[in-house]
Amino acid sequence: MNNRYSHAFKMFICFLGISVLIVLVLSVPFKAVANEQSLLEVQVENYINEHQEDIAGLATIVIDKDEVIYKMAGNADIENQILVSEDTVFEWASVSKILIWISVLQLVEQGKLDLETDIKTYLPQHFRSKTNFDEPITMSHLMHHSAGFDDSYTDLMIYRPSAINRLREVLEEADINQVFVPGEVVAYSNYGSGLAAFIVEEVSGMDYQEYVRKHIFEPLQMTKTAIDPEQGDQQWVKEQREKVQGYSQARQLINPNLYSLPMYPIGSVMGTATDLQKLLEALLAEDENPLFKYNETLDVMFEPTLYYPNTNISRIANGLFYLPSKSQYVYGHNGNSKAFSSSFYVDRKEQRGVLVLTNIKDEMTFTVGIPELIFGEYEHRKVHVGLEDSSQWNGIYEPARIPRSGFSKVYGLFLRGEVEQSGSDELIMNGFYYSQLQPGIYLTEDGPSLYSLDVYSEHPHLKNVLSNTYSDLLYVPTYKHYIEWGGLILTVIAAIFSVGYVVTISLRSLSSKKPQRFYLFGQHSLNLLMMLNVLWIVYKTLSMVSYASLKPFLTLNLAYLVIAFVYSGFLVVKLNSQPLKKLEKRVWIMTVACTVILCGNLLYWEFYF
């Protein structure tokens, strides 16, 4: 008996030793993973601490395989010392568009939608389309922002709208034109994305809000997120939004900072960071996914569908933008509203994801900096070819994404940038130095990673094209650039002359002995009123009012053009009939010239519609 028990005891000790050894061996990789996660968390925390002075309010979540890093910092409301918490809601802004592309792929999966079919197939018969070309627009064009639509800076965001129109009405009334042949250029388009959301409505037979809630929010149990432009679908979110303020990059309060988006699918979603985390987890899932019937659909969602011209560098994957990074498999979206910024990126290959939400306008320190920290800097796959003479890309470029008609097209003039050769094969643009990786491909370390990669190509109709993340930039002839700027400079001179004349004569008092002063004073006063009207239009546009509210002021400019034309003719006749001194004659001629310059710029920049 003793020997038997002794043998059993030895067997038990041996088994115990082997078990301990197995546990120790198996624990090594897990400890390594734990250490790696801790290191990543420390890096995120250190980065936030280093940029503490740039924070108003911040919530960021990083997922690395099965580990979650959640960091909050700053204030939802600085003035009232309300800290960011798990109940703080942030505006997603254009990150909202991810929901559009998920919805589209869900319908593709069900066989109700085809990405390469003319979208007219899915639109109502009497829908007022913005198309101007015979070539069909497909859903792929809308996902690639290459349908050819220009942009508009009216009706994008409205403060306290008097009415909320249905999506169809907003799209039909939009101040948008199709100015490029589909597939010709990439020009980021809110209208195109909104049109895709409307097609989701038509194909599914459901209101877009209802569709998203039923097919995305409910399956993911996203109960703290609203999509309605007035948060009418989520009372809790509406109440929480009142506790959050928006700030400038200098942390100055932006007031007001809660605007309604008439084309709401493109950017009206708001909610907590932990709710958005559920979407991030769903897009990283490897097994069963509540968003799609087949796992293959999720894989397809992150496969490149558009490449940079003449390269194998991906640019867009089914509406998601490529983020230049070390792994080169990162896709997602950034967003900016009137007072909030956001970013949302996924790397399914490395099983990493990151979201960043801030209550700062046009913020990039965190929305771009944290993803760059998580995914690493871009590493180019070298091709053994000689470098090109970079001087061929010298010139002035403007974004394809600008208004091409109406008064807001003048804004594009201020968005142009000049490309200059540096050395024999580098470039400088807007003060950033770009090194050449291979012919047509240039990279900068001066700017944020999101905008670090520029690809140049020759276009059959548009000459040189510069392609970056969200839009192509088109070559602008030098003569056109300087003529347009020269026209604006002359306008400023004409305006100063009119103001100076009105002030001078008003101080001297109008002498009855010189009736010509009455004539000139009348014209300059008219010019002054027109300029005040233009400044008012610009101010109201920047204040995010509706286009309809601007129409009366634009009509006044039309009235000015007619009156100024008639009055200038009257002045010319009077000039020939009045006995004038040399100086008086020059003033008379200058008055007519100033009026012509002002009228010419009003017509050229279309400040009448």
C-alpha positions in Angstrom: 0.0 0.0 0.0 2.7 2.4 0.9 4.6 1.8 -2.4 1.4 2.3 -4.3 0.6 5.6 -2.6 4.3 6.6 -3.0 4.1 5.9 -6.8 0.8 7.9 -7.0 2.4 10.8 -5.1 5.4 10.9 -7.5 3.0 10.8 -10.5 1.0 13.7 -9.0 4.2 15.8 -8.4 5.4 15.0 -12.0 2.0 16.0 -13.4 1.9 19.2 -11.3 5.4 20.2 -12.5 4.5 19.6 -16.1 1.3 21.7 -15.7 3.3 24.6 -14.1 5.8 24.4 -16.9 3.1 24.5 -19.6 1.4 27.5 -17.9 4.8 29.3 -17.7 5.5 28.6 -21.4 2.0 29.7 -22.6 2.1 32.8 -20.4 5.1 34.2 -22.2 3.2 35.5 -25.3 0.4 36.8 -23.2 2.8 38.7 -21.1 4.4 40.1 -24.2 1.0 41.2 -25.5 0.1 42.7 -22.2 3.4 44.6 -22.2 2.8 45.8 -25.7 -0.6 47.0 -24.9 0.7 48.8 -21.9 3.4 50.5 -24.0 0.8 51.6 -26.5 -1.4 53.0 -23.8 1.5 54.9 -22.3 2.3 56.3 -25.8 -1.2 57.6 -26.2 -1.3 59.0 -22.7 2.1 60.7 -23.2 1.0 62.2 -26.5 -2.2 63.6 -24.9 -0.1 65.1 -22.0 2.4 66.6 -24.4 -0.4 68.5 -26.1 -2.5 69.3 -23.1 -2.6 73.0 -23.9 -4.3 72.2 -27.2 -7.2 70.3 -25.6 -10.7 71.7 -25.0 -12.5 68.4 -24.7 -11.3 65.0 -26.0 -12.4 61.4 -26.1 -10.3 58.8 -27.9 -10.6 55.0 -28.1 -8.0 52.7 -29.4 -8.7 49.0 -30.1 -5.7 46.7 -30.6 -6.9 43.2 -31.2 -8.8 42.4 -28.0 -7.5 45.3 -25.9 -9.2 48.7 -25.5 -7.6 51.9 -24.6 -10.0 54.7 -23.6 -8.8 58.2 -22.8 -10.8 61.3 -21.9 -9.4 64.7 -21.3 -10.5 68.3 -20.9 -13.9 70.0 -20.7 -17.1 69.6 -22.5 -17.9 73.1 -21.3 -14.9 75.2 -20.3 -16.8 78.2 -18.9 -18.9 76.0 -16.6 -16.1 73.5 -15.8 -18.0 70.5 -17.1 -15.5 67.7 -17.6 -15.6 65.2 -20.5 -17.2 62.0 -19.3 -18.7 58.8 -20.8 -22.0 60.7 -21.2 -20.4 63.6 -23.2 -21.8 63.6 -26.7 -19.7 64.8 -29.7 -20.7 65.6 -33.2 -19.4 63.0 -35.7 -19.5 65.5 -38.6 -18.4 63.8 -41.9 -17.6 60.5 -40.0 -21.4 60.2 -40.4 -20.9 59.2 -44.0 -19.5 55.8 -42.9 -23.1 54.9 -42.1 -24.1 55.8 -45.7 -21.6 53.4 -47.2 -22.4 50.6 -44.7 -26.1 51.0 -45.7 -25.2 50.9 -49.4 -23.2 47.6 -49.0 -26.0 46.1 -47.0 -28.3 46.6 -49.9 -25.7 45.4 -52.4 -25.4 42.2 -50.3 -29.1 41.8 -50.5 -29.0 42.1 -54.3 -31.2 45.3 -54.2 -28.4 47.6 -55.4 -25.5 47.4 -57.9 -22.5 49.7 -57.6 -22.0 49.9 -61.4 -25.6 50.6 -62.5 -26.7 54.1 -63.5 -28.2 55.7 -60.4 -31.2 56.9 -62.6 -32.4 53.3 -62.2 -33.0 53.9 -58.5 -34.1 57.6 -58.5 -37.8 58.6 -58.8 -38.9 59.4 -62.3 -39.4 63.2 -61.8 -36.4 63.7 -59.5 -34.8 67.0 -60.4 -31.3 65.8 -61.2 -28.1 68.0 -61.3 -26.6 66.0 -64.2 -25.3 67.8 -67.2 -23.5 65.0 -69.1 -24.7 62.0 -71.0 -22.3 59.6 -69.2 -24.1 57.7 -66.4 -23.3 58.2 -62.7 -23.0 55.0 -60.7 -22.9 54.4 -57.0 -19.2 53.7 -57.3 -18.8 57.3 -58.6 -20.7 58.6 -55.5 -18.5 56.5 -53.2 -15.3 57.7 -55.0 -16.5 61.4 -55.0 -16.0 61.3 -58.8 -19.5 62.0 -60.0 -18.4 65.4 -61.2 -20.4 67.7 -58.8 -19.0 71.0 -57.7 -19.5 72.3 -54.2 -21.6 74.9 -52.4 -21.1 76.9 -49.2 -24.8 77.7 -48.7 -27.4 75.5 -47.0 -24.7 73.2 -45.6 -25.4 74.2 -42.0 -28.2 76.4 -40.8 -28.7 77.9 -37.3 -32.2 77.4 -36.1 -33.9 76.6 -39.4 -37.5 77.7 -39.8 -38.4 74.3 -41.3 -36.9 70.8 -41.7 -37.4 69.5 -45.3 -37.2 66.0 -46.5 -34.0 64.7 -48.0 -35.4 64.7 -51.5 -36.4 68.4 -51.3 -33.0 69.4 -49.9 -31.2 67.6 -52.8 -33.4 69.1 -55.4 -33.0 72.6 -54.1 -29.2 72.3 -53.6 -27.0 75.0 -55.3 -25.0 72.3 -57.0 -23.9 71.6 -60.6 -22.3 68.7 -62.4 -19.2 70.3 -63.9 -17.0 67.3 -64.7 -17.6 64.1 -66.6 -18.2 61.2 -64.2 -14.9 59.5 -63.3 -12.8 62.4 -64.6 -11.7 63.9 -61.3 -12.1 63.3 -57.6 -13.8 66.2 -55.8 -15.1 65.5 -52.3 -18.9 66.0 -52.5 -21.4 66.3 -49.7 -24.1 66.4 -52.3 -23.0 63.1 -53.8 -23.0 61.4 -50.4 -26.4 62.8 -49.7 -27.6 61.5 -53.0 -26.3 58.1 -52.1 -28.3 58.2 -48.8 -31.4 59.2 -50.8 -30.9 56.1 -53.0 -30.8 54.0 -49.8 -34.2 55.5 -49.0 -35.6 54.7 -52.5 -34.2 51.1 -52.7 -35.1 50.1 -49.1 -38.5 51.9 -49.0 -37.5 53.4 -45.6 -36.7 56.9 -44.5 -32.9 57.1 -44.1 -33.1 57.8 -40.4 -35.3 54.8 -39.9 -33.1 52.6 -42.0 -29.9 53.4 -40.1 -31.6 53.0 -36.7 -33.1 49.6 -37.7 -30.1 48.2 -39.6 -27.1 49.7 -37.8 -27.9 51.4 -34.4 -30.3 48.7 -33.1 -28.1 45.6 -34.1 -25.1 47.3 -32.4 -27.2 48.6 -29.5 -26.1 52.1 -30.1 -28.6 53.7 -27.7 -26.7 57.0 -27.1 -26.5 58.2 -30.7 -28.8 60.5 -32.7 -28.9 61.0 -36.4 -31.8 63.4 -36.8 -30.6 67.0 -37.5 -32.6 68.2 -34.5 -31.9 65.1 -32.4 -35.6 64.4 -32.5 -34.9 60.7 -32.5 -33.0 60.6 -29.2 -34.1 62.9 -26.4 -31.3 61.9 -24.1 -28.7 62.9 -26.7 -30.5 66.2 -27.3 -30.3 67.0 -23.6 -26.7 66.0 -23.3 -25.8 68.1 -26.3 -26.9 71.2 -24.4 -24.1 70.5 -21.9 -21.4 70.6 -24.5 -19.8 73.7 -26.1 -17.6 74.1 -29.2 -14.3 76.0 -29.4 -11.8 77.4 -31.8 -8.2 76.1 -31.9 -7.3 78.9 -29.5 -10.0 77.4 -27.1 -12.2 80.4 -27.6 -16.0 79.7 -27.3 -17.8 79.5 -30.7 -21.3 80.8 -30.1 -23.6 79.6 -31.4 -22.2 76.2 -32.1 -25.2 74.0 -32.6 -26.3 74.0 -36.3 -28.7 71.9 -38.2 -27.7 70.1 -41.4 -30.5 70.1 -44.0 -28.7 67.3 -45.9 -28.4 65.5 -42.6 -27.0 62.0 -43.6 -23.6 63.7 -44.5 -22.8 64.9 -41.0 -25.5 65.2 -38.4 -24.8 62.2 -36.3 -23.8 62.8 -32.7 -23.3 60.6 -29.7 -21.0 59.3 -27.0 -17.5 57.9 -27.7 -18.5 54.5 -26.2 -21.4 54.2 -28.6 -19.2 54.9 -31.6 -16.8 52.3 -30.2 -19.5 49.7 -30.9 -19.3 50.6 -34.6 -15.5 50.4 -34.5 -15.7 46.9 -32.9 -18.2 45.7 -35.5 -15.9 46.8 -38.4 -13.0 45.0 -36.8 -15.0 41.8 -36.1 -13.6 38.6 -37.6 -16.5 36.2 -36.9 -20.2 36.8 -37.1 -21.1 40.5 -37.7 -24.4 42.1 -36.9 -24.0 44.6 -39.8 -23.7 42.1 -42.7 -25.1 38.7 -43.5 -21.8 37.5 -44.9 -18.3 38.1 -43.4 -17.0 38.5 -46.9 -19.0 41.7 -47.3 -17.1 43.3 -44.5 -13.8 42.2 -46.1 -14.9 43.7 -49.4 -15.8 47.0 -47.6 -12.1 47.5 -46.9 -10.7 46.5 -50.2 -9.4 49.3 -52.4 -11.8 50.4 -55.1 -9.9 53.5 -56.4 -6.2 54.0 -56.7 -4.2 57.2 -57.2 -3.6 57.9 -60.9 -0.9 55.7 -62.5 0.0 54.0 -59.2 -0.8 51.0 -57.2 -1.4 53.2 -54.1 -5.0 52.8 -52.8 -7.0 55.9 -52.4 -10.6 54.9 -51.5 -12.2 51.7 -50.4 -16.0 51.9 -50.9 -16.3 55.4 -49.6 -13.6 55.1 -46.9 -10.4 57.1 -47.4 -7.0 55.6 -47.3 -4.8 56.9 -44.5 -1.1 56.8 -45.4 0.5 54.6 -42.7 3.1 52.0 -42.0 0.7 49.0 -42.5 -0.9 50.6 -45.7 -4.3 49.0 -44.9 -5.9 51.8 -42.9 -9.2 53.3 -44.1 -11.7 55.6 -42.5 -12.9 59.2 -42.4 -12.3 62.5 -40.8 -15.0 65.1 -40.0 -15.3 68.8 -39.2 -18.5 70.7 -38.3 -18.9 74.3 -37.1 -17.2 73.5 -33.8 -16.3 69.8 -33.6 -13.7 67.5 -35.2 -13.5 63.8 -35.4 -11.7 60.9 -37.0 -12.4 57.2 -37.3 -9.9 54.7 -38.8 -9.8 50.9 -39.1 -7.0 48.5 -40.0 -8.6 45.1 -40.4 -5.3 43.4 -41.3 -3.6 44.4 -38.0 -6.9 44.4 -36.1 -6.4 47.9 -34.9 -8.9 50.8 -34.8 -9.0 54.3 -33.5 -11.6 57.0 -33.0 -11.0 60.5 -31.9 -13.7 63.0 -30.9 -13.1 66.7 -30.0 -15.1 69.8 -29.5 -12.6 72.0 -31.4 -13.2 73.4 -34.9 -10.8 72.1 -37.6 -8.7 70.2 -35.0 -5.8 68.0 -36.3 -3.4 67.6 -33.4 -5.5 64.7 -32.1 -7.8 63.7 -34.9 -4.8 63.2 -37.2 -1.9 62.9 -34.7 -3.3 60.0 -32.7 -4.1 57.8 -35.7 -0.6 58.5 -37.0 0.8 57.4 -33.6 -1.3 54.2 -33.6 -0.8 53.2 -37.2 2.7 54.5 -37.8 4.2 56.7 -40.5 3.8 55.9 -44.2 6.5 53.7 -45.7 6.7 53.7 -49.5 7.2 50.5 -51.4 10.1 51.4 -53.5 10.2 50.9 -57.2 13.6 50.9 -58.9 13.1 53.6 -61.4 14.9 56.9 -62.0 13.5 60.2 -60.6 11.9 62.8 -62.8 12.6 66.4 -63.3 10.0 67.9 -60.9 9.8 71.2 -62.7 7.1 69.8 -64.9 4.7 70.2 -62.0 5.4 73.8 -61.4 2.4 76.0 -61.4 -0.8 77.1 -59.5 -3.4 74.6 -58.5 -6.9 74.9 -57.0 -9.1 72.2 -55.4 -11.6 70.5 -57.8 -13.9 70.7 -54.8 -15.0 74.4 -55.0 -18.2 76.1 -56.3 -18.0 76.6 -60.0 -21.0 78.9 -60.3 -22.7 81.5 -58.1 -21.2 84.1 -55.9 -19.4 81.6 -53.6 -17.1 80.5 -56.4 -14.8 83.5 -55.4 -13.8 81.4 -52.3 -11.8 79.1 -54.6 -9.4 82.0 -55.4 -8.3 81.9 -51.7 -7.7 78.1 -51.8 -5.1 78.0 -54.5 -1.5 77.0 -53.9 1.7 77.3 -55.9 4.0 74.4 -56.6 7.6 75.2 -57.1 10.6 73.0 -57.9 13.2 72.5 -55.2 16.6 71.1 -56.3 16.2 68.9 -59.3 13.6 66.4 -58.1 11.8 67.9 -55.1 8.9 70.3 -54.7 7.7 73.0 -52.4 4.0 73.7 -52.0 2.5 76.2 -49.5 5.7 76.1 -47.5 5.8 72.3 -47.2 8.8 70.5 -48.6 8.0 67.3 -50.7 10.6 64.7 -51.5 10.2 62.5 -54.6 9.6 58.8 -54.0 9.3 57.9 -57.6 8.0 59.8 -60.7 4.7 61.5 -59.9 4.7 60.5 -56.2 5.8 63.0 -53.5 5.8 62.8 -49.7 6.2 65.5 -47.0 7.2 65.1 -43.4 6.2 68.7 -42.7 2.4 68.2 -42.6 0.0 65.8 -41.0 0.1 62.2 -42.3 -3.4 62.5 -43.7 -2.2 65.0 -46.2 1.4 63.8 -46.6 1.1 62.0 -49.9 0.7 63.9 -53.2 0.4 62.2 -56.6 0.8 64.2 -59.9 -0.5 63.1 -63.2 -1.2 64.5 -66.7 -4.9 64.7 -67.6 -6.1 64.5 -71.2 -8.3 67.6 -70.8 -7.2 69.3 -67.6 -3.4 69.4 -68.1 -1.7 68.7 -64.7 -3.6 67.2 -61.8 -2.4 66.9 -58.2 -4.2 64.2 -56.2 -4.3 64.0 -52.5 -6.6 62.5 -49.9 -10.0 64.1 -50.4 -9.7 65.9 -53.7 -7.8 66.5 -56.9 -6.2 69.9 -57.4 -6.4 71.2 -60.9 -3.8 73.3 -62.8 -4.8 77.0 -63.1 -3.1 79.0 -66.0 -0.9 81.7 -64.5 -2.5 84.4 -66.6 -5.9 83.5 -65.3 -4.8 83.5 -61.7 -3.2 86.9 -61.9 -6.0 88.4 -64.0 -8.5 87.3 -61.4 -6.4 88.6 -58.5 -5.7 91.8 -60.4 -9.5 92.3 -60.9 -10.0 91.9 -57.1 -7.2 94.3 -56.3 -8.7 96.9 -58.7 -12.1 96.3 -57.0 -10.5 97.2 -53.7 -8.9 100.3 -55.2 -12.3 101.3 -56.7 -14.0 100.8 -53.4 -11.5 102.9 -51.6 -11.9 105.6 -54.2 -15.7 105.6 -53.8 -15.5 105.7 -50.0 -12.9 108.5 -50.1 -15.0 110.6 -52.5 -18.2 110.2 -50.4 -16.4 111.0 -47.2 -14.5 114.0 -48.7 -17.6 115.6 -50.3 -19.7 114.9 -47.2 -17.2 116.8 -45.1 -16.9 119.7 -47.5 -20.7 119.9 -48.1 -22.1 119.9 -51.6 -21.7 123.2 -53.3 -24.6 124.3 -55.5 -22.1 126.1 -57.7 -20.7 122.8 -58.9 -23.6 120.5 -59.9 -21.2 117.9 -61.2 -20.4 117.0 -57.6 -24.1 115.9 -57.2 -23.8 113.6 -60.2 -20.5 112.0 -59.0 -21.6 111.8 -55.4 -24.7 109.9 -56.5 -22.7 107.3 -58.4 -20.1 106.9 -55.5 -22.9 106.6 -53.0 -24.5 103.9 -55.1 -21.2 102.1 -55.3 -20.8 102.3 -51.6 -24.3 100.8 -51.0 -23.5 98.0 -53.3 -20.2 97.2 -51.5 -22.0 97.2 -48.2 -24.5 94.8 -49.6 -21.7 92.5 -50.8 -20.1 92.5 -47.4 -23.4 91.7 -45.9 -23.8 88.7 -48.2 -20.3 87.5 -47.3 -21.0 87.9 -43.6 -24.4 86.1 -43.8 -22.8 83.3 -45.8 -20.1 82.8 -43.2 -22.9 82.8 -40.5 -24.4 79.7 -42.2 -27.7 81.0 -43.3 -29.9 79.5 -46.0 -29.4 80.4 -49.7 -33.1 81.5 -49.8 -32.4 84.2 -47.2 -29.6 85.6 -49.5 -31.7 85.9 -52.6 -33.1 89.4 -51.8 -29.6 90.8 -51.4 -28.4 89.2 -54.6 -31.4 90.7 -56.4 -30.3 94.1 -55.1 -27.0 93.6 -56.9 -28.8 92.9 -60.1 -30.7 96.2 -59.5 -27.4 98.0 -59.0 -26.0 96.6 -62.2 -28.9 98.0 -64.2 -28.9 101.4 -62.4 -25.1 101.7 -62.6 -25.1 101.0 -66.3 -27.7 103.7 -67.0 -26.2 106.2 -64.6 -22.7 105.6 -66.1 -24.1 106.4 -69.5 -25.6 109.5 -68.1 -22.2 110.5 -66.7 -20.4 110.0 -70.0 -22.9 112.3 -71.7 -22.6 114.9 -69.0 -18.8 114.6 -69.2 -18.9 115.7 -72.8 -21.2 118.6 -72.1 -19.7 120.0 -69.0 -16.8 122.6 -69.0 -14.4 120.9 -66.6 -11.0 121.6 -65.3 -8.3 118.9 -65.9 -8.5 117.5 -62.3 -12.3 117.5 -62.3 -12.2 115.6 -65.7 -9.9 113.0 -64.3 -12.2 112.5 -61.2 -15.1 112.1 -63.6 -13.3 109.5 -65.7 -12.1 107.7 -62.5 -15.7 107.6 -61.3 -16.9 105.9 -64.5 -13.9 103.5 -64.5 -14.5 102.5 -60.9 -18.1 101.8 -61.6 -17.1 99.6 -64.6 -14.6 97.7 -62.5 -17.2 97.1 -59.7 -19.8 96.0 -62.2 -17.3 93.8 -64.1 -16.4 91.9 -60.9 -20.0 91.5 -59.8 -20.7 89.9 -63.2 -17.6 87.8 -63.3 -17.9 86.4 -59.7 -21.7 86.1 -60.2 -22.7 88.1 -57.1 -26.2 88.2 -58.4 -27.3 84.6 -57.9 
